[in-house]
């Protein structure tokens, strides 16, 4: 009967005239409608079946994309249900290129949904975060890289705690071919599609989730960013999802890692963790161990690399590069020591005692590309350590500075990229003088507005690290400095960095407040959660200064320059926290005020409206 009923439902979906005559009261039918809308639905189908903004906006945007994107629905499963509510696993894959990127975007659709029954039909009410309650606390990974076949074989034994009633869910590259999956040594019920792996587990119990799989790593010359293997060099970044985890900023999947990776001995191999290696029977065996809970890992290998090792007290630096890489390892070491010493003097020692600098020859450009755990990744060639033109930057020190924060939770990238961008100022000022910082901030302000970041995404929700955490983030750090005073702010940062506690936004605000004696939350939280900066309009009217904000209302201290009747100029500051303020101008200080200039010294990231 079940098979016949589902076949009948498919018939209903494909026959619009019959569909209009049949009341929709069945959960299976609602699920099928969602699957069909995902795979080939019209705009109306998508809006009807996906009322949540994230999924609706994603699916509607696909048809406008210049890239051909194939939507392929996967299996679904009703995990829990009663007469009014149900938890349903929906899966589907977006196919368009690199499988890591496909997994990332497919995850915006695939996952656990709550359906509600109301008005005679089942509809989606919410999508549950996969890390809402569950914990992923440890990985024991055994992996083998075969450059010749561009493949990766992985066994991962995970220590987990299930606190959801429906089971355990993680993200894994959708091309992984699972060969075994067990929970506490016994085969378990699971569904894997669209980059989402759901497993039936016991509730409120620590368990060992072990799975083995093979993964064909992409080798397309067009898109090498997330993952690329060939017979000379290759890598998988954490965003390739080569091992299971929740997300890039989840506080619930920071895990202890014990990793063993093998590769033919002709290749050098770097993990993003402190590591040791041996060679046996033409195999290089690398063992890596995290110093504490950390995020998802990356792996890099290269046939032409040589390894250079340096020590500073208990801190170890390893450089993996070929003979043509510039700057050479000794110069890298010298500049690393300078960056380390300057930041350590101000903010104490960083977390961890290891750093790898890795050359990625799949990227033919030059530059310092990214930071992954205890690893800085460079392109085929490195880049400047410092520059003052055309825009001031200290890109290498930026990557080194990441070692001082390991944030989790909302606004993770603000505490990561915003901090590292702010830290560049110390190196620029040391080389070029304090005036360079104003030019640096101005360049970031120009990018923030010219590249369209304003009103698009908040620092709070910048999970994908799309850029706002650099350009707006550094300004928020600078405005915090002005609010608290530079010395007090630096003392607060040091207390935060040396605490040993999980680096969340609430803890950041609490530490700054306790260190400086000034409340941070009323200023910082609105700036983190708003998608915009203040849009400010000001007029002189009836011996008063009227200042208004359009859109979100944010708090800030506004400096105004007044041109008086005799042509002289005077400055005054006004606390702004409401939609509109009217400040009465009285006394000789404002006599005959005839013109104003907002933020004349460029201390704020605001948009001034004419």
ZAVODO-14235 format. One record per residue: x, y, z of N, C-alpha, C in turn. Coordinates in steps of 0.1 Angstrom, whole numbers, plus 5000, padded with zeros to 4 digits. Atoms other than C-alpha are relative to their C-alpha. Layout:
residues N
XYZXYZXYZ
...
This chain:
residues 610
500849885000500050005000500950135000
499149884999502950245008500550044986
499449975013504550204974498950054991
501149955008501150244957499650155003
500449874996500350554977501050114995
499049915005503650724969500050024985
500149995015503350644932498850084997
501249925003499850794933500350155003
499749874997501251104950500950064989
499249955011503851144922499150034988
501049975011500951124897499350135003
500749874997499151404915500950124998
499149895002502251624914500250034986
499749985014502751574877498750044993
501249975007499051634869499350125007
500549884992498151994879498550015001
501549994999494451964871499549915011
500450094990494051664893500450055014
499549944988496251824919499150105007
500849894995493952124922498749955007
501250054994491051894932500249925012
499850094989492751694959500650085012
499549934989493251844994501349945005
498750044995496851835007500049985015
500050034986496751665041501049905004
499150114997499451405040501550055000
498649964998503051455053500949954988
499250055011504551235026499850084988
500349925011502851435000500750145001
499449874998504151765014501549994998
498650025002507651615014500349994985
499850015014507351514978499950134992
500249875007506151854968501350095002
498749934997509352004985501149944991
499050065008511551754967499950044985
500249965014509951834933500350154998
499749865001510152214940501550035000
498549985000513852184949500649964987
499450055012514651984918499650084987
500549945013512552154891498950105001
501249924997510052384907500150144993
500149865005508852714892500250105012
499949894989509153044912498949985009
501250024991505652984925500149885009
499850134993506452624935501050035012
499049984990509552744954499450095012
500549914990507753024972498949935009
501150074992504852794982500649905009
499550124992506952504995501150045009
498949964992509852695010499850145005
500349874994508552985032501250065007
498949944993511853025050500950084990
499349915009513953315035501349934995
498750055004517353125034499849904988
500250105011516052835012499350064988
500849935011513653044992501050094991
499049915007516353304983501049924992
499050085007518853034975499549944987
500550075012516652844951499650104989
500349905010515353154934501250064993
498849945006518853284928500749914990
499350105009519952964910499750034986
500449985014518053044879500650134994
499449885005519753384877501549994999
498550025000523253244880500549984986
499350025013525653264851500549864999
499550145000526852924861498949904999
501050105001524852624851500049925013
500150074988523552464883498949904999
501050115000521852124884499549985014
500550034986519552064914499549854999
500450144999519251694923499549965014
500650034987516851594951500649865004
499650134994518051314974498949945009
500950064992516351084998499550085012
500549934989514151215026499649895011
500350104989513251055060499250085011
500849954988510551125086500749955012
499250054989512551115118499150005013
500950004989509751205143498750064995
501249935004506051295139498949975010
501350024994502751345156498950074992
501149945008499451495145500350144995
499949855003500651855145501550044996
498649965002504451845141500849884995
499250105004507151645124501450054997
498649975004510951645120500449914988
499850075012511951555085501450034994
498849985007515351505068499850024986
500049975014515451665034501450014994
498649995005518551625012499950034985
499949965014519551754978501350064997
498749955004522651844959500050104989
499949905011523552154938501349964993
498950045008525952044911500450114990
499649895009528052314894501550014999
498549995001531852254900500749925010
499250074990534152174928499149955011
500950074991532551924952500050065014
500049934987533652124983499050124999
500949895001531752434971498649954998
501450065002528752214960499549965014
500550054986528652064996499650125008
500349884992528752415011498650054997
501349945004525852544991498849905001
501150094998523852224992499649995015
500450004986523952245030499050115004
501049904997521852555028498649954998
501350075001519052325017499949875008
500050134994519951975030500050025016
500049994986519151925067498749955006
501150044992516551865094499050125000
501149905000513252055090498949965009
501250024993510352095113498850044991
501349985007506952065095498950025010
501249984992503752195111498849974992
501350025007500252085103499050115004
500949894997497852375101499150034987
500949975011494852465079499949894990
500250125009494652115064501249964992
498850045008498252095052501250015008
498650004994501852035062500850104993
499049905006504352315057501250015008
498849984993507852385066499950125010
500049894990508152595098501350055004
498649964997511852595105501049904996
498950095002515252445097500950005012
499250014988517152315127501550014997
498550005001520852405131500549865003
499550144997522752075130500850005012
499250004988524852195159499250065012
500849944990521952315180500249955014
499850064987522452075209501149895000
499150115001524751795197501550055001
498549974998528551785205500849904992
499050095006531451655184501350045007
498949974991534351635208501349954997
498750055003537051435193500049924987
499850075013538451285160501349915002
498850085002540850995156500049964985
500050025015541651005118501249934995
499050075008543550765097499750024986
500349965013543950885062501249964991
499050035009545850785031499850084987
500149925012546551015001500749924989
499450065012547150864967500050104989
500049895010548251144944499849954986
500250065014548250914913498649994996
501450015003544550854915499250115005
500749894995543651184931499049965010
501050054990541951004960500550015014
499849994986541751014997499249895007
500750104992540850725020500150035014
500149944986539650815055499349905009
500850064989538650635087500050115011
500249904990537350875113499249955011
500850044988536350765148499850135009
500449874993534451055165499449975013
500750004987533551105201498950104999
501249925001530051245201499149995012
501150004990527251345225498850054993
501349975006523751335211499050055010
501049944991521351565228498750044993
501249995008518851585200499249875000
500850135000515951335200500149934987
500150065013516251275163501349934995
498750075004519951155161501150114999
498849925001523251305150500250034985
499849965013524051505119501350084998
498849925003527251635103500150034985
499849975015528451775070501349924996
498950085006530751565048499950024984
500049985015531751615011499149904994
501150085005528851484991500549894991
499450105008531151274969500649885007
499550104992532351064998499249874998
500650145001531750684993500249935013
499950064987530950545027500149854999
499950155001532150185031499549935013
500550054988531350135068499650115009
500449904990529550325095499449925012
500450074988529150205131499950105012
500149924988528050355164500349905012
499550094989529850195194500249864995
499750135005530949905172498949934993
501150075007527549825157499550084988
500649935012526149905123498850085004
501049914996523850195125499250054988
500849955010520950335105500550144996
499649865004522050645084499550034986
500349955013521250855054501150104997
498949905005523951045034499750054986
500249945013523151285006500150155001
500049855000523551644997501050065010
499049954990526651675020499649995014
500550024986524551585051500049855003
500050144995525151265070499250005013
500850024988522351175095500249865005
499850134994522950885119499049985012
500950034989520450725143500949965012
499250024989522150745177499150015013
500749994987521150725214500050145005
500149864994519951045231500750005014
499449974987521951185261501049895003
498950094998524850945257501250034992
498849995008528450975247500249874993
499850115009529150745218501250024991
498950005010531850655193499449984986
500550015014530750725157501249984991
498950035009533150555133499549974986
500450035014532950565095501350004992
498950005009535250485067499550034986
500549965013535050625032501250034991
499149955010536850705000499550134994
500449875005536851044984500950044988
499249965012537851134948500150155001
499849854999539351484951500050064986
500149935013538651734923501450034995
498849965007541351804898499850094988
500349915010539752064877500950125001
499149885000542152344866499250135002
500849884999539252594868499750045014
500349974986538652574905500749925010
499250084992541352464928500050055015
499949944987540552664959499749915012
500450084988538652424982500849875001
499350125000540352104971500549974986
499450035013542651984943501249905002
498950104999544851674939500549974986
499450075012547251574911501249935004
498950094997550351364908501350085004
498949924996552651654917499750075014
500449934988550851864944498550005002
501450004997547551894961499650055014
500449964987545452004990498549975002
501449994996542051975008499950105011
500249914989541052275028498849955009
501150044992538552245056498750024993
501249975008535952395032499749904989
500250115008536352085011499249905007
500850094991534651905040500549854998
499450145002537051605036499849925012
500350074988536251505072498750065006
501349944995532951545091500250115010
500149904989532151845112498750084998
501349935001529252095118500150124991
499949885008530352435105501350075004
498749934998533252685104500150075013
499949924988532352865135499149955012
500850064989530352625157500849995012
499450034987531152615194499949855003
500350144996529952255194500849894993
499250105006532452085171501550035001
498649984997535752225184500449875007
499750144995537351885189501549995001
498650054999540651725199500249914988
499750085011542351575169501349925002
498950095001544651275166500049954986
500150025014545651235130501349924995
498950085007547750975110499750004985
500250005015548251035073501249944993
498950065008550250835048499950054986
499849965014551550935014501349944995
498750055005554250794991501150095004
498949924993557650905005500650104990
499549905010558451104973499450145003
500749884997556051364987500250055014
500149944987556251605016498550035003
501449984996553051645036499950095012
500249914989551751915059498549995004
501349984994548751905082499950145005
500149874994547452215099500149995015
499750024985548552085133501449975002
498650054997551852015151500149864996
499850145006553251705135501449955001
498750075001556051455134499849904988
500150095012556951215105501149905001
499050115002558750895097499849954986
500150065013559450705065500249855001
499950144999558850335062499449944987
500550075012558550115031499450094989
500449905011558350405006498750085004
501149924996555550565027500550105010
499849894989555750895046498849995009
501050014990553850865078500050125009
500149874992552751195094499049985011
500950014988551251195129499950145006
500349874995549651515141499050005012
500949994988547951615174499750145003
500349864997546051925182500450035015
499649964986547252115213498850015009
501349984993543552155223498949994990
501150005009540152165208500150104989
499849915011540252315173499049974989
501050015011538252355141500549894990
499750095011538252135109501450034994
498650005004541652055093500150024985
499650005014543452105060501249914998
498850095003546051875043500650064987
499349965011548651985018501249914997
498850085004551351784998500650064988
499349955012553951854972501349924998
498850085004556651654954501350085001
498849925001559051944952500450075013
499849934988558852074987501349955007
499050034989561752085012499450055013
500549964987561152125049501150075007
499049924992562852395070499450025014
500550004986562552385108500850105008
499449904991563252665133499349995014
500550014986562852685171500250145006
499949884991562152985194499549965013
500350064988562252855229499149874998
500850125002559352605229499150014987
500949985012557752745197500849954988
499450055012558452565165499350054987
500549955013558152705130500549904989
499650095011558152475099499650074987
500349945013558352605063500049894990
500150105011557252375034499950074987
500049935013558252515000501149944991
499050045009560252444969501150104999
498849925000563652594960499850144994
500249875006562152874940499150105008
500949914992559853014967500650125006
499649874994560253374977498950065009
498749984994560753505003500649875005
499450134996563253235013499749975015
500450044987562653045045500750085012
499349924990565353235065499450145002
500649874999563753565057498649995006
501350034994560353415066500149995015
499750024986561753305099500250145007
499749874994563153655106498850095002
501249925000559853825098499049945010
500850064991557953575118500450045014
499649964986560053645149499750145003
500349864998559554015145498550025003
501449994997555753975143499649945013
500350074988555653725171500450085012
499549924989557753945194499250125003
500849884998555754255188498749975006
501350034995552454095194500049945014
499950074987553653885224500350115011
499749894990555054205241498750075004
501249934997551654365239498949925006
501150084996549254075243500349875006
499650124994551153795258500249894989
499750115010551953455242498849954993
501250055007549653315216499649865005
500450134997547752995220500749904991
499350105008549752695208501550044999
498649995001553452645201500549954987
499650065013553552555165499450094989
500549945012553252725131500649944988
499450055013553652585096499650114989
500249925012554052805065500149914988
500150105011553052615034499850074987
500149955014553452694997498949914993
501150065008550352614976500350034985
499649985014551652574940498849994991
501250005009548152514927499450144998
500449865002547652894931501250074994
498849945007549953054905500350145003
499749854997549753404920501050015011
499249994988551653544949499150065011
500849954988550353624984499949915011
500350084988549553505018498549975000
501450035004546253325011499049995012
500950034989544753205044500749945012
499650074988545153075079499149885003
500850124997544052725088500649935012
499450054988544552615124501450055003
498649964997548352625130500850014987
499350005013549152685093499650134993
500249895009549652995071500349944986
499950055013549052905034500450124991
499649905010550953105007499749954986
500250045014550453094970501349954995
498850055005553152974946501250085004
499049914994555153274957499350085012
500549914990554753474989499850144995
500349865004554253844990500750105009
499449904991555154165007499749975015
500350004986555554175044499350125005
500649874998554654545045500050084987
500049915011553654805020499150125005
500749884997552455165022499250054988
500749965012551255204986499649884992
501049905001548755194969499150015013
500750014987547055085001500849945011
499150064989548855025034499549865004
500450144995548854655044501249945006
498950094994550854415066499449864999
500850135002549454085051500649885008
499450114993552053845067499750015015
500349994985551553985102498649985003
501450034999547853965096499849855003
500150144998548153585093500649955013
499350044988550553555122499150045012
500849954989548153755144498849915003
501150094998545453495140500249905012
499750094989547253285166499550055014
500349954988546153515193498549995003
501550024997542353455189499649874993
500650125005540553125184498550005003
501349974996536953245185499049894995
501150095004533653045183498750075001
501349954999530053115179499750124990
500349885009528353425162501150105000
499049895002530653695149501449945002
498750065000533553445148501050074992
499049945010535153615118500350145004
499749874995534853955135501249995010
498950024990537053825164501349944993
498850055007539353655138500550104990
499549915011539653875107500050145004
500049864995538554195124501250035009
498849994992541254145150501350004992
498850015007543954045126500250124991
499949885008543154345104500450125009
499649894991543354575134501549985004
498650034996546654405144501050054990
499149955010548254515111500550145004
499749864998548254875124501450015008
498849994992551154795149501249994991
498950025009553454685121500150114990
500049885009552454965097500650125008
499649884993552955225124501549995004
498650014996556355085135500950034988
499149985012557655105099499850144994
500349885008555855415085499650125009
500549904991554755615116498549995002
501450024996551355655133499050054990
500949945010549855865105499549904990
500450105010549755555082498749935004
501250074996546855405102498850074995
501249935006544455675090499849964986
500050045014545355585054499549864999
500450145000544855215062498549995003
501550014998541355275077499250064989
500749945012540355505048499949904989
500050105011541255225023498949905003
501050114997539054975042498650065000
501349935001536155235044499650004986
500349995014536355285007499649874994
500450135005536254915000498649965005
501350044994533354865024498850064992
501149935008531155115005500149964985
499950025014532455064970499749854995
500350145003532154684971498649955004
501450034997528554694984499849915012
500250074988529054545018498950065009
501049944991526754795035498649954996
501450055001523254655041499949854995
500050145006524254305027500149895011
499850114990525454105057500650065013
499549954987526154165094501349925004
498850074994529354085113499549885008
500550114992527153855135499849884992
500450125008526153635106501049974988
499050025010529353645085500749875001
499550144999529753265086501049974989
499250045012531253235051501250094998
498849915001533853505057500150074987
500149935014532753715027500750134999
499349875001534754025036499650105009
500549894991532654235059500850005013
499350004987534554115089501450064999
498849925001537754275075499750155000
500249865003536354605063499250075010
500749944989533754675089500649965013
499450054988535454465115501150085006
498849924995538654665117499550145005
500649874995536554985121499349985013
500750024987534554835149501149995011
498950014990537854745167500550145003
499549864998539055105161499150085009
501049924993535855255174499949955015
499950044986536055035205501250065007
498849944995539555165210499750155004
500449864997538155525209499150005012
500950004989535355435233500749975013
499450044988537555275259501450075003
498749954998540855455254501049894995
499150105007543855285235500649915011
499350094990545755165266499049915007
501050084993542655035284499549894990
500550105010541454865252501049894998
499050105002544754695247500249915012
500050084988544754575283498849905000
501250095001541254435278500249894990
499750105010542354255246500949905006
499150094994545254105265499449915010
500750084990543053985293499149904993
500950105008540653825267500949894994
499250105007543453655248500849915010
499350084991545253525279499149925010
500950064990542153395297500049855000
500250155001542153035284498649964999
501450035001538353055282499650004985
500550005014536252985250499850154996
500149865005536453305229498750034993
501349965005532853405224499850155001
500449864999531353745219499650045014
500449964986529653755253501350015009
498850004992533053665269500950124997
499249885005534853935248499450135006
500649874995532354205259500250005015
499950014986532454085295501550035005
498649984997536354085296500450154998
499749865002536554435281499450095011
500749924990533954565305500749995014
499450014987535554425336501450065001
498749945000539054535325500050155000
500049865002538154885316499050085009
501149944992535154955338499050074992
501049935009533155075308499249894993
500950105006530154885295500250004984
499750015014530854755260498749954992
501150065007527654565251499050104994
501049915006525354865245500550064986
499549955012527754985218500349894990
499550105010529154665203498949914994
501050105005526154435200499250064988
500749955012524154665177500950014987
499150005011527154715155500349874994
499850135005527654345152498849944993
501250075005524054255145499450084988
500649925011523154535120500849974987
499450025013523754475083500650134994
499649875005524554845079500950075010
499449914991526555125094499050125001
500949894999524855445105499950084987
500249915011523255645077499550135006
500249884992523355995091499750124991
500349885006521756315081500050115011
500049894990522256655099499750134993
500349865005520857005095500050095011
500149894990521057335113498650064998
501449955001517557455121499650075013
500549934988516257715145500949995012
499050004990519457745165500149865007
499950144996519557365168500749914990
499550105009521457075153499149885001
500950115001519156805142500749884993
499350115006520756465136499049885000
500950125001518756165123500849894993
499550125007519555805112498949944992
500950085009517955615084500349855001
499750144998517555245087500249965014
499750044987518955065117500650125008
499449904991519755285147501149955008
498850054993523255245161500650115009
499449904991525055415190501450044995
498649955003528155635184500150145005
499749864996529855955194500450084988
499849935012529656205166500750135002
499349875000532156485162499550094989
500549905010530856795144500950125000
499349875002532857085130499050114996
500949895003530857415131500950114994
499549875005531757715109499150115005
500849904994530658015128499850134991
500349885008529458355116501250084996
498849925003532858515118501149924992
499150085008534458225098500849915008
499250094992536158055127499349875001
500550144999535657685133500149955014
500050064986534857495165499549864999
500450145000534457125173499249975013
500850054989531856955195499649864997
500450145002530856595201498649985006
501350034996527356455204499749855001
500350144999526256115217498749974993
501150045009523955945192499549865004
500550144997521655655202498649984996
501450015004518155735188499950034986
500349975014516455775155500350144996
499849855002516556155158500450075013
499649914989518256405181499950144996
500049855002517756775185500850065011
499149934990520656955202499950154998
500149855000520057315211501450065000
498749945001522957535201499950145007
500149884993523457815226501450045005
498749954995526258035239500950044989
499149945010529158195223500749904991
499350105008530657865212499449974987
500750035013528057825185499450134994
500649875004527358195178500150014984
500149985015526158235142500449884992
499650125008526857875132499250004987
500750005013526157865095500349884991
499750125008527757535083500549905009
499550114992528657195097500749904991
499350125006530956905088500049895010
500150114991530256565103501349924999
498850094999533156345115501250064992
498949945008535856585102501349935000
498750074999538756365114499949864995
500150145005537356045099500249895011
499950094989536955865132499049895000
501250095000533755675123499849934987
500550065012532555425098498550034999
501449965002529355605088499850044986
500449955014527455705056499350135003
500649874998526756075056499150034988
501049975010523556165037499950154998
500249855003523156495019498650045003
